[in-house]
């Protein structure tokens, strides 16, 4: 399916969102017609995502994006975790990195999928304050119904007092992450604050997609390097940097919590597929989304966060802001050919060397 120009599914997968825009997914077409879905360890986030929840969510979004991309070419793909043929796998892929298989089937493409697929290239994250306009009740209801139909639950908060509570918790969680040397090293590895960085228009979090410019960009360039952040944390100034997170969350129209039946790998992947559909629905309603993962990544804030939502005991998969924003830049994506395992290794190694040089200079 990869050959012969039938690349609609691959172009769809390429548009998927991921934590820090790491784009960890990789694909391999097998002789039996299936497409193995795997991930690259160097694009995981072991410090900030030790349970791999964000990784599996990202893989889920890529899987659903591939399914929707294929739909535009009137190809129906299904995803499953059937038996693997180890002999078919590349030598550089461990068995645990294979999370499942996409497979074409004889079935009609649904109109719903075709409609959602239109937003694959326009959906984006907006890390800016929301405009003062409510999210339509019909949009929220549709998103909640979609989540429930796919095995998850979507909880939405629009009350100002609840959003203020979450904003304070978001500042606390962000400050804790800034104070963690391993997490800060990891974040710096994926920050793209210099347009001359070879990876600036490939992956990671660049200044444009984070809406950093002028004074805010200068502060980020000065403060976010691990060496300076360690000093700032030592004297307690990292709390000031976290104030921006509180301010952004406070200026949210709504905050949404997506839960999953369990945190088992396949359940989280399924939640990622659902999350992608919800974000596409938001795009169709003229809205943007912005994950606030720190709230459920931090052990000190996850329980209070669930309490604000009134969902104590639930299994949180994702939390995100939802509202209308001014136009913002979209994150860059890797070329299609690098998502296919056989074609990706040389360029991945080259980018890895560039990143190491950047860290040494920072």
C-alpha positions in Angstrom: 0.0 0.0 0.0 3.0 2.3 0.6 4.1 1.9 -3.0 2.3 3.0 -6.2 1.2 6.4 -4.9 -1.4 5.0 -2.4 0.0 7.2 0.4 -3.2 8.8 1.7 -3.0 6.9 5.0 0.6 7.8 5.5 -0.1 11.5 4.9 -2.9 11.2 7.3 -0.7 9.7 10.0 1.9 12.4 9.4 -0.6 15.0 10.6 -1.2 13.5 14.1 -0.4 15.3 17.3 2.1 14.1 19.8 3.6 15.1 23.1 6.4 17.7 22.4 5.7 17.1 18.7 8.1 14.1 18.9 6.2 12.2 16.2 7.4 8.8 17.5 5.3 6.6 15.2 6.9 4.5 12.5 5.4 2.1 10.0 6.5 -1.0 8.1 4.4 -2.8 5.3 4.5 -6.5 5.8 4.3 -9.2 3.1 0.8 -10.2 4.2 -0.6 -6.7 3.5 -0.6 -5.5 7.1 1.2 -2.4 8.2 3.1 -2.8 11.5 2.8 0.3 13.8 5.8 0.9 16.0 7.7 3.6 17.8 11.2 4.8 18.1 12.8 4.8 21.6 14.8 8.0 20.9 11.5 9.8 20.4 9.9 8.7 23.6 9.9 10.9 26.8 11.1 8.7 29.6 11.6 11.5 32.1 8.3 13.3 31.7 6.3 10.3 30.5 7.6 7.3 32.5 4.4 5.3 32.2 4.3 5.9 28.4 0.8 7.3 28.6 1.6 10.2 26.3 3.5 7.9 24.0 0.6 5.5 23.6 -1.9 8.4 23.2 0.3 9.7 20.4 0.4 6.4 18.7 -3.4 6.2 19.0 -3.7 9.6 17.3 -1.4 8.5 14.5 -3.4 5.3 14.0 -6.7 7.1 13.8 -5.1 9.7 11.5 -4.0 6.9 9.2 -7.4 5.4 9.2 -9.0 8.8 8.3 -6.3 9.5 5.7 -7.0 6.2 4.0 -10.7 7.0 4.0 -10.0 10.0 1.6 -8.8 7.4 -0.9 -11.8 5.2 -0.3 -9.7 2.7 1.6 -10.9 1.2 4.8 -8.3 0.4 7.4 -8.8 -1.5 10.6 -6.4 -1.7 13.5 -5.7 -4.8 15.6 -3.1 -6.5 17.7 -3.1 -9.9 15.9 -0.1 -12.2 15.9 3.2 -10.9 14.5 5.7 -12.5 12.2 9.1 -11.6 13.8 10.9 -12.4 10.6 9.0 -9.6 8.8 10.2 -6.9 11.2 13.3 -4.7 10.7 16.3 -5.7 12.7 16.3 -2.4 14.5 12.8 -2.9 16.0 12.2 -4.7 19.3 9.0 -6.8 19.6 7.6 -4.5 22.4 7.8 -1.5 20.1 5.1 -3.1 17.8 1.8 -1.9 19.2 -0.4 -3.4 16.5 -1.3 -3.6 12.8 -3.3 -1.6 10.2 -5.0 -3.8 7.7 -7.1 -2.9 4.6 -10.5 -4.5 4.6 -13.4 -4.6 2.2 -15.9 -2.2 3.7 -17.5 1.1 2.9 -15.9 4.2 4.2 -18.2 6.1 6.5 -19.4 9.6 5.8 -18.5 10.5 9.3 -14.8 9.5 8.7 -14.8 11.4 5.4 -16.1 14.5 7.2 -13.5 14.3 10.0 -10.7 13.7 7.5 -11.2 17.2 6.1 -9.7 18.6 9.3 -6.5 16.5 9.4 -4.5 19.3 7.8 -6.1 22.2 9.7 -6.4 20.9 13.3 -3.8 22.4 15.5 -2.8 23.2 19.0 -3.1 26.8 20.2 -1.1 27.8 23.3 -2.8 31.2 23.6 -5.7 32.6 25.6 -9.2 31.9 24.4 -11.4 34.5 22.9 -14.4 35.5 25.1 -17.0 33.3 23.4 -18.6 30.1 24.7 -18.1 26.7 23.2 -21.5 25.8 21.6 -23.4 23.3 23.8 -24.1 21.2 20.7 -20.4 20.8 20.1 -19.7 19.7 23.7 -22.6 17.3 23.6 -21.4 15.8 20.3 -17.9 15.4 21.6 -19.1 13.7 24.8 -21.3 11.3 22.8 -18.4 10.5 20.5 -16.1 9.7 23.5 -18.7 7.5 25.2 -19.4 5.5 22.0 -15.7 4.7 21.8 -15.3 3.5 25.4 -14.1 6.7 27.1 -15.8 9.6 29.0 -15.3 13.3 28.4 -15.9 15.7 31.3 -16.0 19.4 30.6 -15.6 22.4 33.0 -16.7 25.9 32.0 -17.3 27.4 35.5 -14.8 30.2 36.2 -14.1 29.2 39.7 -13.2 25.6 38.7 -11.0 26.9 35.9 -9.1 29.2 38.3 -8.5 26.2 40.6 -7.1 24.2 37.7 -5.0 27.1 36.6 -3.3 27.3 40.0 -2.7 23.5 39.9 -1.2 23.8 36.4 1.2 26.4 37.7 2.2 24.0 40.6 2.7 21.1 38.2 4.7 23.1 35.7 7.0 24.5 38.4 7.6 20.9 39.6 8.6 19.9 36.1 10.9 22.9 35.7 12.6 21.9 39.0 13.2 18.3 37.7 16.6 18.2 35.9 15.8 15.1 33.8 12.5 16.6 32.6 14.1 19.9 31.9 16.9 18.2 29.9 14.2 16.4 27.9 12.2 19.5 27.2 15.2 21.4 26.1 16.1 18.6 23.7 12.7 19.2 21.9 12.6 23.0 22.1 13.3 24.7 18.8 13.9 28.4 19.7 16.5 29.1 17.0 15.2 29.3 13.3 18.7 28.2 12.3 18.3 24.9 14.2 18.3 22.1 11.5 15.2 20.6 13.2 13.3 23.9 13.5 10.9 23.0 10.7 10.8 19.3 11.3 9.6 18.4 14.8 9.6 19.5 18.4 8.2 22.8 19.8 9.4 25.8 17.8 8.9 29.4 18.8 6.2 30.0 16.2 3.9 27.1 17.3 4.4 28.2 21.0 3.5 31.8 20.0 6.9 33.0 21.4 8.1 36.3 20.0 9.8 39.5 21.2 10.3 39.6 24.9 8.8 36.2 25.7 11.1 34.5 23.1 14.1 36.3 24.6 13.1 35.1 28.1 12.7 31.5 26.9 16.0 31.5 25.1 17.7 32.8 28.2 15.9 30.8 30.9 15.0 27.4 29.4 18.4 25.9 29.0 19.1 23.2 31.6 22.0 25.0 33.1 20.1 28.2 33.7 17.0 26.4 34.8 18.9 24.5 37.5 20.1 27.9 38.8 16.6 29.4 38.6 15.1 26.4 40.5 17.8 26.6 43.1 16.8 30.2 44.0 13.1 29.6 43.5 12.6 31.7 40.3 11.2 28.8 38.3 7.9 29.5 40.0 7.8 32.8 38.1 8.2 31.1 34.8 5.3 28.8 35.7 3.0 31.8 36.1 2.6 31.9 32.3 1.0 28.5 32.4 -1.4 29.6 35.1 -2.3 32.8 33.1 -3.0 30.8 30.0 -5.1 28.1 31.7 -7.0 30.8 33.6 -7.9 32.4 30.2 -9.6 29.2 29.0 -13.2 28.9 27.9 -13.4 25.3 28.9 -11.2 22.5 30.2 -11.8 18.9 29.2 -10.8 15.6 30.8 -10.8 12.4 28.8 -10.8 9.2 30.8 -10.1 5.6 29.9 -11.3 2.3 31.3 -7.7 1.4 32.3 -4.1 2.6 31.7 -3.2 -0.6 29.9 -1.5 0.0 26.6 -4.3 -0.9 24.2 -6.8 1.1 26.3 -4.6 4.2 26.2 -4.0 3.7 22.4 -7.8 3.6 21.9 -8.2 6.7 24.0 -5.6 8.4 21.7 -7.7 7.4 18.7 -10.8 8.9 20.4 -8.8 12.0 21.4 -7.9 12.7 17.7 -11.5 12.4 16.7 -12.6 14.9 19.4 -9.9 17.4 18.3 -11.0 17.1 14.7 -14.6 17.7 15.8 -13.4 20.8 17.6 -11.6 22.1 14.5 -14.8 21.7 12.5 -16.6 23.9 15.0 -13.9 26.6 14.6 -12.2 25.7 17.9 -8.7 24.9 18.9 -7.3 22.6 21.6 -4.3 22.7 23.9 -3.2 19.8 26.1 -2.3 20.6 29.8 -0.7 17.3 30.5 1.2 18.5 33.5 -2.0 18.4 35.6 -2.2 14.6 35.3 1.6 14.0 35.0 2.4 15.4 38.4 1.7 13.1 41.4 0.9 16.1 43.5 -1.8 17.6 41.2 -3.5 14.6 39.6 -5.8 13.8 42.5 -6.8 17.4 43.1 -7.4 17.8 39.4 -9.7 14.8 39.3 -11.5 16.3 42.4 -12.2 19.5 40.6 -13.7 17.6 37.7 -15.7 15.5 40.2 -14.2 12.3 38.8 -12.2 10.9 41.8 -11.0 7.4 41.0 -11.2 7.8 37.2 -8.3 6.9 34.9 -7.2 10.1 33.2 -5.9 9.8 29.7 -5.7 13.4 28.6 -6.7 16.9 29.7 -6.9 19.8 27.3 -8.2 23.4 26.9 -11.0 23.9 24.3 -12.1 27.3 22.9 -11.8 29.8 20.1 -8.5 31.5 19.5 -6.8 33.9 17.1 -4.9 32.1 14.2 -1.7 30.5 15.3 1.1 28.7 13.5 0.8 24.9 13.1 3.6 22.6 14.2 5.9 21.2 11.5 5.9 17.6 10.4 8.6 15.1 9.4 8.6 14.1 5.7 6.5 11.1 4.8 9.5 8.9 3.9 11.0 9.2 7.3 7.9 7.5 8.8 8.7 4.3 7.0 11.4 2.5 8.9 13.7 1.5 6.1 14.1 5.0 5.0 14.4 6.8 8.3 17.5 5.6 10.1 20.2 7.9 8.4 18.3 11.1 8.8 17.3 10.2 12.4 20.9 9.7 13.3 21.9 13.0 11.7 19.2 14.9 13.6 20.3 13.2 16.8 23.9 14.5 16.3 22.5 18.0 15.6 20.5 17.8 18.8 23.5 16.7 20.8 25.6 19.6 19.4 22.7 22.0 20.4 22.6 20.7 24.0 26.4 21.1 24.4 26.2 24.7 23.1 23.2 25.5 25.4 
